[in-house]
């Protein structure tokens, strides 16, 4: 268990392992095949197929041996010299043994093959492990591979969960602390060396300001009312939430549980975007945003010129809005109001024929051109192309702040906000002057989060231009 400075995002070590395994497989298979073809110089189709089979055997055998020796563990990657030496030895041994067996049974394998394979085993692991170390070392120092866990509950149930985690080898975790609404002897001030840091409300606030990756609820399932109350207060957070399997007297099948080390966990709420999904969405967002900026740059330049020529003030302004996990982000927009009538905090909603809006502003708001500068927010990682729209901090519906109107409003912030979204292409864009309008927008936002996939994002992006043609509710 580790401590120290925390990074912005937890990186599942399995992602690192799979990427490195894929890279190793490609190199091993390709190099073994090339060497076989060069050393045998045969054009017979059977010989070529046989060399491909032997190359697959070498690649798979090497990967299995390295996995068995834990050479793909993050801890091994952080020891580059040891990793290089062991990886080189395993690669050479696996390849040489299979090549010698092939020479004895199938066809002649020349000394050229062994020399070439030895050279690859010296150079390949050195380069790959040095690159992996250079990438992983600073992230490990920030705690990116360490899972931060908060435990809700106290007493024997929480102690049993902690004991199971601490008795589990090979997991890199940090128990942040204990949280419980009870203040009597059933909820002690600490369990072992882990202190009680506050109530469930304190945990919700902490998860907004620090990285929490997993919440384990160590409360007996028999305490149904208390359990449901706590889950209702935690589900808005962008955190995986699990119930400790040891808190249940029910003997469920092993397939019903997720396991963290030796601790069985019952899944309750999943973080909407994590692991591969988070990284793939991030890559797609930035790649498409860069292409859109390049393609739409004439439109943006023309818009900026029109704004500057028709009213005083800057063409672009920044506005504070709620981002991922309720963090404040500053989003870029083309200015659509007269400078002396701007409402930076959006306390008053823009309405039809609003005198604060310039003639150019009416057009760019109706067509959503005013949102195009937010493509630069996507490049910086503050926004996504697709997600719940970021709302201004003081935005109101029916004279009340959005969070007071809609129960569970902040659950839409479990993912990064987007330039467009599922609500927008279903007609819920523009003015939100009534409770019904904001309730429907949030409903579609939460549905998007539940249904998320890369294909769903692409579908929304493709549908967005058509939705803009039906812009009666955009002012």
Phi, psi and omega in degrees: 000137188235167176225199177109193182292140183257141177277170182289330184223141174280134178250116179295122180303334179296328177295315179298315182298316182293321178296317181291322177297317179298317179296316179298317181300315181299315182294313183297312182295314182296313184292319179297318180296314180299316181295319178297316181294321180289323185279328181270329180053034181259140177255005179292132184299323179295321180293320179295317178297323180292319178296323177296319179295316179296323179295321176296318179299317180296314182297311182294319180297319179295315180297317179297318180295318180292325176294318180297324179275005178061032180282353176261356177294147180301323180300326178287322180295334181277359174240078191298321182295312177298317180298316179298314184296311182293319180295317179298317180296316180295316180301312183294316182297314182296314181293317182295318180298316180290322179294319179295319178297320178295322179294326182281330189250321192254297183204167181293131173246116187284167177296335178302321181297313182295322178295314179297320179293320177297319178298317179296319182294333177279317186276313185302302179300324180299315181290313184292318181286328176294318178294318179297319179296316181298327179280318188279328186302307180295326178293320178296323179294333177273356179083022185293334181261003181259124182276123182267125189238134171249139181248125178261123181126179180203183178075206187296321182298314179294321180296320178297320178295317179296317179300317180297320180292316183288340177269005183262112178284153171081008175247137180256101183227161172225120175277111185293318181165182180251147180223130183203139179282342181283145181236022181253191185293344177288345181232085184294163182292339178200156172233118189058235180260009184259119186273152171280121187261352179151201182267180176296324176298322177295323178297317179300319178293319180297319181292341175280337185251338180231165179279118171240125184264330185211134172249122177255119179268108182258068180231134180302140180297340179293337177274063190299313184297315180295320180296312181296322179297316180292317180297323179298328181275347184252343190293341179287346184280146177278061188222144171291134180237127181229151173259132179298125180296338179285347179278354182252136176274353177287139178261086181277160176293153183300332180291345180283345186254152158264151180241133169246101189062236181266358185268118175283137183230137175265120180294137177238299177234136178259141170298129186302319182232119178205168176059225182300320183302315181298315182291318181295318179296320180297316179295315181297318179304309186289324179294313181291324178298318179298318178295319181293320178300316179296315183286328184261005182302322176298320179296317181292320178295318179295321179295315179299319180295318180296320179295314182294326183281339186251350178202154181283148176117174181290154179282330183237142175226166179248143180225134179285132179218164177287132177246205179302134177058034179066014177289148177277131175233152176256114182261149179269142175214150168289137181291126180245355180247162171295140187304319183281358180240010182294146179240089188300322183268003179054042178294322179251123181293148175283133181241173180297136181060031179297124183292346179284341186269133179284163176302316177296321180299322179299318181292313185288333175287320181294325181264357182066017175297333180297343181272350187301324178300344179291349172301329177288329173295328177294318180297326180277354177088005180282328180234165169251166173293321182237133178167178175300137180297139178285124181265148175296152188294331182251018181295141185229155170228132182053040176066018176231148177299147185308317184294338177278339182274320188246121175291130183079021183305318187287354176295338178290347180265015175286349173232165177295142176292163184231166176287323174228170183197179181296323178295319185294319182281352174259016173095359182261070177227162178089219189295138176232063185276349180238159179298324181299320183293315181288327177297318179291323178297314180295322178303313180289326177299314181291326176295320177300315181299318180293328186263003193307138168200164178298322180294323178295318176301313181297321179299315180295319179298317181293323182284340186302312180302325179289325178293329181293336179290339177253077192246036182296333184264008182255120180243000000 
